[in-house]
Amino acid sequence: MDIIGNGRIHDKAASLQGVRSTAPDAATKRQGPSVAASKDSVDLSSRAKGLSGGHAALAALPDVRVDTVTELKGSIESDAYHVEGEQVSDAIVRETLLNAAL
């Protein structure tokens, strides 16, 4: 039962007419498991299978590109890596705007 704002009682059974429960009823529970138990199954489309394969390939990639990091590290250590302050500020603003849009 639901108690509605002005104190009236509303029977939920009336509002649930036509709704069927998927849970086994008490009689079914007493009978034990059914002889032919059904199993859930899923059929994936070829597109979904392709996406799944792409996800696996992406997961196999390293998180860090070691060759690029090594090259940049060498440039920084040899003082050959120079970035203009304006480039840094532009990148910060671009990243901030992109994050705000998402």
Number of C-alpha atoms within 10 A of each C-alpha: 9 10 10 9 7 6 8 9 11 12 11 10 10 9 9 9 8 8 8 7 7 6 8 9 9 8 8 11 11 9 8 8 9 9 6 6 6 7 5 4 6 5 7 10 9 9 9 11 12 12 12 13 12 12 11 11 10 11 10 9 9 8 8 8 9 10 9 10 11 11 10 14 13 13 13 12 9 9 9 10 11 8 8 7 9 9 10 11 11 11 12 12 12 12 12 11 11 10 9 8 7 5
